[in-house]
């Protein structure tokens, strides 16, 4: 209490005006409008924090699932093969940030089983080298990646692809290469029967439904390639992939192309960033609407308190002190609303994984169908810089909303205000 008593009188009066008066219902109504403004700011801030956290989580989750199958960096030649891949592998390790390298063959084919036909992306790999650049080995739910042995023509399928083809471990599927064999009778497609020895689940629908792994040598035979398509690299910090790719372009000899994961999925990441910016702008406008409700609240307060203002001016208060009183009142409403909104938003963002399943169970709906949104659970990634930015924007908007009513209060003339009192 002693601290409050020692505050400047502008703070004491401003704090008093934020509470409902006891003399009339008009004061209570003004206080109610002030509470509505505070609640609007709180809800806007909380909504913005939750939405940005969910969008961050969605981006991070999909990116991580992509990179569990894809590589951080790819090194390849424009010709489609990398004959000297072993020498290239030695060169890339000159960069200390490169932690793993493995050759691969990339191709497309048709897969058939009974009467079912599907287009697939074939990746030829060396099973013993693949764990150095991806997490596929740990994602195999049935069978083992090591069962891909040269010359046995075995195959590991994504779980959704296996379901679509209605096959399991031990079943046979037929691959049809797009490059046919030219014979006197015409072009005959190349077919080869493969045995399913494993089923993996990356958690990313696009890859689970279209990707299949075979041994590198089997892929070279199937698609008549004399060398792997290129090298897949894993680095220590995937966020530095663009810079590492640039550094490698100065190290690796020969006419090679180097592509990092951000370029492989450039359109998707650009779309997510655009959506995030637009959501920030839209929800910031909601906060602005709530903040500028303070204008009407303070205008009503100034109108109601003109006699009080006149008395303060008569007692020696300067126009600047009067202006400061109403700025303090509005800023306090904005600060409290922002604090409540930040607290609520952070709590919801940190518990989205509990709240959303409860709502889905309660309403009997699924917000994220797996085959449409790539993931089935709503992720959240709370980033404190976003929280500070949102809170700062809300406080600044609330402060700006106090300027005009406070300036108007400072212009009240004591004689005119007291004429009819």
C-alpha positions in Angstrom: 0.0 0.0 0.0 2.9 2.4 0.8 4.3 1.8 -2.7 0.9 2.8 -4.2 0.7 5.9 -2.0 4.1 7.1 -3.2 3.1 7.0 -6.8 2.7 10.3 -8.7 -0.9 11.5 -8.6 -1.4 10.8 -12.3 -0.9 7.1 -11.6 -3.2 7.2 -8.6 -6.0 8.9 -10.6 -5.5 6.7 -13.6 -5.7 3.5 -11.5 -8.8 4.9 -9.8 -10.5 5.4 -13.2 -9.9 1.8 -14.3 -12.2 0.7 -11.5 -16.0 1.0 -11.6 -17.3 4.0 -9.7 -19.8 3.8 -6.9 -21.9 6.9 -7.6 -23.8 6.0 -10.8 -24.6 3.2 -13.2 -22.8 5.3 -15.9 -19.5 4.6 -14.3 -20.2 0.9 -14.1 -21.2 0.8 -17.7 -17.9 2.5 -18.7 -16.0 0.0 -16.7 -17.9 -2.8 -18.3 -17.0 -1.5 -21.8 -13.4 -1.3 -20.6 -13.6 -5.0 -19.5 -14.9 -5.9 -22.9 -12.0 -4.1 -24.6 -9.6 -6.0 -22.3 -11.3 -9.3 -23.1 -11.1 -8.5 -26.8 -7.3 -7.8 -26.6 -6.8 -11.0 -24.6 -8.7 -13.2 -27.0 -7.0 -11.7 -30.0 -3.5 -12.2 -28.5 -4.3 -15.8 -27.4 -5.8 -16.7 -30.8 -2.7 -15.3 -32.6 -0.3 -17.2 -30.4 -2.2 -20.5 -30.8 -2.6 -20.1 -34.6 1.1 -19.3 -35.1 2.2 -22.1 -32.8 0.1 -24.6 -34.7 1.4 -23.4 -38.1 5.0 -23.6 -36.8 4.3 -27.1 -35.5 2.7 -28.1 -38.8 5.7 -26.8 -40.7 8.2 -28.5 -38.4 6.3 -31.8 -38.2 5.9 -32.1 -42.0 9.5 -31.0 -42.6 10.9 -33.5 -40.1 8.8 -36.3 -41.7 9.9 -35.3 -45.1 13.6 -35.3 -44.1 13.3 -38.7 -42.4 12.9 -40.1 -46.0 14.6 -37.3 -48.0 18.2 -36.2 -47.7 19.5 -32.9 -46.4 21.6 -32.5 -49.6 21.8 -34.3 -52.9 24.8 -34.3 -55.2 24.3 -35.4 -58.8 25.2 -34.8 -62.5 22.9 -33.4 -65.1 23.5 -36.6 -67.2 21.4 -38.5 -64.6 24.3 -40.6 -63.2 27.3 -40.1 -61.0 30.0 -42.5 -62.2 32.7 -41.3 -59.8 30.5 -41.3 -56.7 33.1 -42.9 -54.4 35.6 -40.1 -55.2 32.8 -37.5 -54.7 31.9 -39.1 -51.4 35.5 -38.6 -50.2 35.4 -34.9 -51.3 32.2 -34.1 -49.5 33.6 -35.3 -46.2 36.2 -32.5 -46.4 33.4 -30.3 -45.1 33.2 -31.1 -41.4 29.4 -30.5 -41.3 28.7 -33.5 -43.5 28.0 -36.5 -41.3 26.9 -39.2 -43.8 26.8 -40.0 -47.5 25.2 -42.8 -49.5 24.6 -43.5 -53.2 21.1 -43.8 -54.6 19.2 -44.5 -57.7 16.0 -42.5 -58.4 13.4 -43.7 -60.9 9.7 -44.1 -61.6 7.9 -47.2 -62.5 4.5 -48.9 -62.6 3.7 -51.5 -59.9 1.1 -54.3 -60.4 -0.4 -56.9 -58.2 -3.3 -59.0 -59.4 -5.5 -56.4 -61.0 -4.2 -53.4 -59.0 -1.9 -50.9 -60.7 -0.1 -48.0 -59.2 2.7 -45.5 -60.1 5.6 -45.6 -57.7 8.9 -43.8 -57.0 11.7 -46.3 -56.8 14.8 -45.6 -54.8 17.7 -47.9 -55.1 19.9 -47.9 -52.0 22.6 -49.7 -50.1 20.9 -51.0 -47.0 24.1 -50.8 -44.9 24.7 -47.2 -45.9 21.1 -45.8 -45.9 21.0 -45.3 -42.0 23.7 -42.7 -42.4 21.5 -40.4 -44.4 17.8 -41.2 -43.5 15.7 -42.8 -40.8 14.0 -45.4 -43.1 15.6 -48.4 -41.3 14.0 -47.4 -38.0 10.6 -46.8 -39.7 10.3 -50.3 -41.1 7.3 -51.8 -39.3 7.3 -55.2 -40.9 10.4 -57.1 -42.1 13.9 -55.4 -42.3 15.6 -53.0 -44.6 18.7 -55.3 -44.5 16.7 -58.0 -46.3 17.3 -55.9 -49.5 20.1 -58.0 -50.9 21.7 -57.6 -54.4 20.4 -60.0 -57.0 17.4 -61.2 -54.9 15.1 -58.5 -56.3 13.4 -57.7 -53.0 11.4 -54.6 -52.2 10.3 -52.5 -49.2 7.0 -50.6 -49.6 5.4 -47.6 -47.9 2.5 -48.7 -45.7 -0.2 -46.9 -47.6 1.2 -48.2 -50.9 1.1 -51.8 -49.5 -2.5 -51.2 -48.5 -3.4 -49.9 -51.9 -1.8 -52.8 -53.6 -3.2 -55.2 -51.0 0.1 -56.9 -50.3 2.1 -57.9 -47.3 5.5 -59.3 -46.5 6.2 -62.3 -48.7 3.9 -61.3 -51.5 5.1 -60.7 -55.1 4.7 -57.5 -57.0 5.7 -56.7 -60.6 7.6 -53.6 -61.6 7.3 -52.2 -65.1 10.1 -49.8 -66.2 9.1 -46.9 -68.4 12.1 -47.6 -70.7 11.0 -50.5 -72.9 13.2 -52.9 -74.9 13.3 -52.5 -78.6 12.8 -55.8 -80.5 11.9 -56.7 -84.1 8.3 -57.1 -82.8 8.3 -53.6 -81.4 8.9 -52.0 -78.0 8.4 -54.4 -75.2 8.1 -53.0 -71.6 10.7 -54.3 -69.1 9.0 -56.3 -66.3 10.5 -57.8 -63.2 8.9 -59.5 -60.3 10.0 -58.4 -56.8 9.3 -60.0 -53.4 8.0 -57.7 -50.6 10.4 -58.1 -47.6 9.4 -55.0 -45.6 6.8 -52.2 -45.0 7.8 -48.8 -43.7 5.8 -45.9 -42.2 7.4 -42.5 -42.4 4.2 -40.7 -41.1 4.0 -38.6 -44.3 1.2 -39.8 -46.6 2.8 -38.7 -49.8 5.8 -40.9 -49.3 4.0 -43.7 -47.5 1.7 -44.0 -50.5 4.2 -43.8 -53.4 7.8 -44.7 -52.3 9.5 -48.1 -52.5 13.1 -49.2 -51.8 15.1 -51.8 -53.7 18.8 -52.7 -53.6 21.1 -50.3 -55.5 22.4 -53.0 -57.9 18.9 -54.3 -58.6 17.8 -50.8 -59.5 20.8 -50.3 -61.9 19.9 -53.6 -63.6 16.2 -52.8 -63.7 16.6 -49.3 -65.2 19.7 -50.1 -67.2 22.0 -47.6 -65.4 25.7 -48.0 -65.2 26.1 -45.9 -62.0 24.0 -44.4 -59.2 22.0 -41.3 -59.8 24.0 -39.4 -57.2 24.8 -39.1 -53.5 22.5 -38.3 -50.6 24.1 -36.4 -47.7 23.2 -35.8 -44.1 24.6 -32.8 -42.3 24.8 -31.9 -38.6 22.3 -28.9 -38.7 19.7 -29.2 -41.4 18.9 -25.5 -41.1 22.4 -24.8 -42.5 21.8 -27.0 -45.6 21.7 -24.0 -48.1 25.0 -22.7 -46.8 26.6 -26.2 -46.7 25.5 -26.8 -50.2 27.1 -23.6 -51.3 30.3 -24.6 -49.6 30.3 -28.0 -51.2 30.0 -26.5 -54.6 33.4 -25.0 -54.1 34.9 -28.3 -52.8 33.4 -31.0 -55.1 35.2 -31.4 -58.4 33.5 -32.1 -61.7 30.3 -30.8 -63.3 28.0 -31.7 -60.5 24.8 -30.1 -59.3 24.1 -29.7 -55.5 20.6 -29.4 -54.2 19.5 -28.9 -50.6 16.1 -30.0 -49.0 14.7 -26.4 -49.0 15.0 -26.3 -52.8 13.4 -29.7 -53.3 10.2 -28.6 -51.5 10.5 -24.8 -52.3 6.9 -24.3 -53.3 5.5 -26.1 -50.2 7.6 -24.1 -47.7 7.0 -20.8 -49.6 3.2 -21.5 -49.3 3.4 -22.2 -45.6 5.4 -19.0 -45.0 2.9 -16.9 -47.0 0.0 -18.4 -45.0 1.8 -17.7 -41.7 2.3 -14.0 -42.7 -1.3 -13.6 -43.8 -2.6 -15.2 -40.6 -0.4 -12.9 -38.6 -1.8 -9.8 -40.4 -5.4 -11.0 -40.2 -5.3 -11.8 -36.5 -3.3 -8.6 -35.7 -6.3 -6.7 -37.2 -8.5 -8.5 -34.7 -6.2 -7.2 -31.9 -6.3 -3.8 -33.4 -10.2 -3.7 -33.4 -10.2 -4.7 -29.7 -7.4 -2.2 -28.9 -9.2 0.7 -30.6 -12.4 -0.1 -28.6 -10.3 1.6 -25.9 -10.9 4.9 -27.9 -14.7 4.8 -27.2 -14.1 3.7 -23.6 -11.7 6.6 -22.9 -13.9 9.1 -24.8 -16.8 8.1 -22.6 -14.6 8.4 -19.5 -13.4 11.9 -20.5 -17.0 13.0 -21.1 -18.0 11.7 -17.7 -15.0 13.1 -15.8 -15.0 16.6 -17.3 -15.8 18.1 -13.9 -13.0 16.1 -12.2 -10.6 17.3 -15.0 -11.6 20.9 -14.4 -11.0 20.6 -10.7 -7.6 19.1 -11.2 -6.7 21.9 -13.6 -8.0 24.5 -11.1 -5.8 22.8 -8.4 -2.7 23.3 -10.7 -2.6 20.1 -12.8 -1.0 20.8 -16.2 -2.6 19.6 -19.5 0.3 17.2 -19.7 -0.6 15.6 -16.4 -4.3 15.3 -17.4 -3.2 13.6 -20.7 -1.0 11.2 -18.7 -3.9 10.1 -16.5 -6.0 8.8 -19.4 -3.0 7.4 -21.2 -2.2 5.4 -18.0 -5.8 4.2 -17.8 -5.8 2.9 -21.4 -2.3 1.5 -21.2 -3.3 -0.5 -18.1 -6.3 -2.0 -19.8 -4.0 -3.0 -22.8 -1.3 -4.4 -20.5 -3.7 -6.5 -18.5 -5.5 -7.7 -21.6 -2.2 -8.6 -23.2 -0.9 -10.4 -20.1 -4.1 -12.5 -19.9 -4.0 -13.3 -23.6 -0.4 -14.3 -23.5 -1.0 -16.6 -20.5 -4.1 -18.2 -22.1 -2.4 -18.5 -25.5 0.8 -20.1 -24.1 -1.3 -22.6 -22.0 -3.4 -23.6 -25.0 -0.4 -23.8 -27.4 1.5 -26.1 -25.0 -1.5 -28.4 -24.6 -2.9 -28.6 -28.1 -2.1 -32.3 -28.2 -4.5 -32.9 -25.3 -7.2 -30.3 -26.1 -7.8 -31.1 -29.8 -8.2 -34.9 -29.3 -10.7 -34.2 -26.5 -12.7 -31.8 -28.8 -12.6 -34.4 -31.6 -13.8 -37.1 -29.3 -16.5 -34.9 -27.9 -17.8 -33.8 -31.3 -17.1 -37.0 -33.1 -15.1 -35.3 -35.9 -11.5 -35.4 -37.3 -10.0 -32.0 -38.0 -7.1 -33.4 -40.0 -7.9 -36.3 -42.4 -4.6 -38.1 -42.9 -5.0 -38.5 -46.7 -5.5 -34.7 -47.2 -3.3 -33.0 -44.6 -0.4 -35.5 -44.7 -0.5 -35.7 -40.9 -3.4 -36.8 -38.6 -2.5 -35.0 -35.3 -2.5 -31.3 -34.8 1.1 -30.3 -33.9 2.2 -27.2 -32.0 5.6 -25.5 -31.8 5.5 -22.5 -29.4 8.3 -20.1 -30.2 8.9 -17.4 -27.6 10.1 -14.7 -30.1 6.6 -15.0 -31.7 5.0 -14.5 -28.2 7.1 -11.4 -27.5 6.3 -9.9 -30.9 2.6 -10.5 -30.5 2.6 -9.1 -26.9 4.6 -6.0 -28.0 2.3 -5.4 -31.0 -0.8 -5.6 -28.7 0.6 -3.2 -26.1 1.7 -0.7 -28.8 -1.8 -0.7 -30.4 -3.4 -0.2 -27.1 -1.1 2.7 -26.3 -1.8 4.3 -29.7 -5.5 4.0 -29.0 -5.1 6.2 -25.9 -3.5 9.2 -27.7 -6.5 11.0 -29.1 -8.9 10.7 -26.0 -6.0 11.8 -23.7 -5.2 14.7 -26.0 -8.9 15.7 -25.9 -9.0 15.5 -22.1 -6.0 17.8 -21.9 -7.9 20.4 -23.9 -10.8 20.6 -21.5 -11.3 24.2 -20.2 -12.1 24.3 -16.5 -14.5 27.3 -16.8 -16.7 25.6 -19.5 -16.6 22.2 -17.7 -17.8 23.7 -14.4 -20.5 26.0 -15.9 -23.4 23.6 -15.5 -22.1 21.8 -12.4 
